Amino acid sequence: MIAVGNAARKIAVLGLWAFVIAVFALVALVTGLLMALSSLVGPWWATAIVAGGLVLLALGAVLKARTHWRRIKQRLFIDGEAK
């Protein structure tokens, strides 16, 4: 049983490291995009373009999550009562 606990801990730690590295990669991608766009349209417009794109991506994710939430809620509850 201890081996299973150790394996689960290793999986959790490696998963956390993968998440942290992915976040760093996204920050580097956004920074590179800002640098590339700033030479074309200027730093303020580049910031506005990148921030606007990120806001649109976040809005899309929120709308998709809301759709899934409503679908789950509809399947779990009928007329206000749990199935």
C-alpha positions as CSV (number, residue, x, y, z in Angstrom):
1,M,0.0,0.0,0.0
2,I,2.9,2.3,0.6
3,A,4.1,1.8,-3.0
4,V,0.7,3.0,-4.3
5,G,0.9,6.1,-2.1
6,N,4.4,6.9,-3.3
7,A,3.4,6.4,-6.9
8,A,0.4,8.7,-6.4
9,R,2.6,11.4,-4.8
10,K,5.1,11.1,-7.7
11,I,2.3,11.5,-10.2
12,A,0.9,14.5,-8.4
13,V,4.4,16.2,-8.2
14,L,5.1,15.5,-11.9
15,G,1.7,16.8,-12.9
16,L,2.3,20.0,-10.9
17,W,5.7,20.4,-12.6
18,A,4.1,19.9,-16.0
19,F,1.5,22.5,-15.2
20,V,4.1,25.1,-14.0
21,I,6.3,24.5,-17.1
22,A,3.2,24.9,-19.4
23,V,2.3,28.2,-17.7
24,F,5.9,29.4,-18.2
25,A,5.7,28.4,-21.9
26,L,2.4,30.3,-22.3
27,V,4.0,33.4,-20.7
28,A,7.0,33.1,-23.1
29,L,4.6,32.8,-26.0
30,V,2.6,35.9,-25.0
31,T,5.8,37.8,-24.5
32,G,7.2,36.8,-27.9
33,L,3.9,37.7,-29.5
34,L,4.0,41.2,-27.8
35,M,7.5,41.7,-29.0
36,A,6.7,40.7,-32.5
37,L,3.6,42.8,-32.8
38,S,5.2,45.9,-31.1
39,S,7.6,46.3,-34.0
40,L,4.6,46.3,-36.4
41,V,1.9,48.3,-34.6
42,G,3.6,49.8,-31.6
43,P,3.7,48.6,-28.0
44,W,0.3,50.0,-26.9
45,W,-1.5,48.5,-29.8
46,A,0.4,45.2,-29.4
47,T,-0.7,45.1,-25.8
48,A,-4.3,45.8,-26.7
49,I,-4.3,43.2,-29.4
50,V,-2.8,40.5,-27.3
51,A,-4.9,41.3,-24.2
52,G,-8.0,41.4,-26.4
53,G,-7.2,38.0,-27.8
54,L,-6.7,36.6,-24.4
55,V,-10.0,38.0,-23.1
56,L,-11.8,36.5,-26.1
57,L,-10.2,33.1,-25.4
58,A,-11.2,33.4,-21.7
59,L,-14.7,34.4,-22.7
60,G,-15.0,31.4,-25.0
61,A,-13.8,29.1,-22.2
62,V,-16.4,30.6,-19.8
63,L,-19.2,30.2,-22.3
64,K,-18.2,26.6,-23.0
65,A,-18.0,25.8,-19.2
66,R,-21.5,27.4,-18.7
67,T,-22.9,25.2,-21.4
68,H,-21.5,22.1,-19.8
69,W,-22.7,23.3,-16.4
70,R,-26.2,23.7,-17.6
71,R,-26.2,20.4,-19.3
72,I,-25.0,18.6,-16.2
73,K,-27.5,20.5,-14.0
74,Q,-30.3,19.6,-16.4
75,R,-29.4,15.9,-16.3
76,L,-29.1,15.9,-12.5
77,F,-32.2,17.8,-11.6
78,I,-35.7,17.6,-13.1
79,D,-38.2,20.1,-11.8
80,G,-36.0,21.1,-9.0
81,E,-35.7,17.6,-7.6
82,A,-32.6,15.4,-7.7
83,K,-32.9,12.2,-9.8
